[in-house]
Amino acid sequence: MSMGITNLGGTLLRIAQTAPAASGKGGVAAAAGGEAKSGGTGAFVEQLLIFGAIFLVFWLLILRPQQKKAKEHTGFLETLKIGTKVVTSSGIYGTITALEDKAVKLEIAPKVVIKVLKSQVAGVEGDAVDAVASAGAR
């Protein structure tokens, strides 16, 4: 018995050739079928490992730092107090005059108070340049 290898469309196919005197009805077909199953499973596992590695790199480089930064920002928002001078992510400077569940009232000029979302407070006024830059990156 001899084996030939043929390349069709980028896929290697093994073609079994037998002598006319070979005995057994499905011996060659069974052997060829067994090889195809094990090769297909190995390729699937290899692709699964590659996708897993890609996801791991994606998570380490992108998702994890983003989640860490979001957690820090949430912690910062919980520490806000009335009278703190802050800057919003749009660059508006003001002093906190009132705190609500999801909003903050800022005094941006004498007797001028605006209401903004608490999540849009980027940082304290002293760190304004860094706060607005990091808020723009989100």
N, C-alpha and C positions, 0 to 999 in steps of 0.2 A: 504494500500500500504506500502511496506517495501523496504528499500534501502540496498544493499549489497556493500561492498567495496572490491575490488580485487587489488592486487599488481602484475603487470606484467612488468618485465624488468625495475623496478625502477619507473614506472609510475603508479600512483593510478588511477584506473578506477572505476567509480560508475555505478553499474548495477541496473537498476530499475526492480523490480519484482512487478507484479500486480496480483490481484485476477482475475479469469476468468470472473467475473461479472462486471468488470470496464467498464465504458462507455466512449465514445470519442475515435476517431480513432488515433490521433497522440498526445494525451495529454502528455503521458510519454516521447515520443521521442522529443517533443518540449521542455519539461522541461529539459531533459538531454542535448539537443543541446544548450540551453541557458546557462546552467552551464558551459559547455565546452568552450563557447566563452568568457565568463567573466573571467574564470580561465586562459585561454591562453593569454588574453590581459594583465592581471596583471603580469604574468610571464615575458612577453616581456618588459613591462615597468620597472620591477625590474632589468632585465638584462641590459637594456639600462642605468639605473641609475648606476649600478655597473661599466659598461664600461666607463661611463662619469667620475666617481670618479677615476678610474684607470688612465685615460688620464690626469685628473687634477693633480694628484700626480706626474705622469711622467713629465708633463710640469713644475711643480714647482721645482722639484728636478734636472732635467736634462736640459731641453731645455732653460728655462729662464736664468740660470746662464751662459750657453754657449753663448746665444745671447748677454748677457751683456758684456761678455769678448770679443767677436768679435767686438762689437761696440767700446769698449775702445781701442782695437788694431787698428781699422780703424782710430780713432781719433789721436792716437799716430803717425801713418804713415803720416797723413796730416801735422803734426808739424815738420817733419824732415827737417833739414837745412844742407847746405854744411858746412863741418867742424866738424860735430857731430861725436863723437866716438861711434860706435855701435857694436853690436854682432848679428850675424845671428842665425837662429834657428838650424843650423848645427854646431855652435860653432866657426865660423870664426870672428875674431876681425878685425875691420878696421875703417877708417875714410871716411866719405862720401865726394866724390869729385865732383859728378854730380848727379842731380836728373832728372828722366824722368817720363813719365806717369806711366808705370808699372815696371820700373827697376831703380836700384840705382848702381852707380859706387863706389866701395870701394877701397881705397888704403890700402892694407894689409901689405905692406913692401915698403921701398923707391923705387919709380918708378915701382911698381907692382900694377896694377889696375885690378880688376875683376868686372864683371857686374853680379848682382844678382837681383832676383825678389824683388820688394819693399815689398811684403807680407811676405817675409822670414826674414826681419829684425825683430828680437825678442825684442830688447830693447837697451837702452844706455849702454855703457861699465861699468859704475859704478854699475849698477844693473844686471850685466851679469849672475850671477848664478841664480837669480830669473827669469830672462827673458828666458833663455834657458830651465829651468825647466818648466815654464808655456807654452812655445812653444811646448815642447814635449808632454804635456798633451792634446793639441788640436788635 
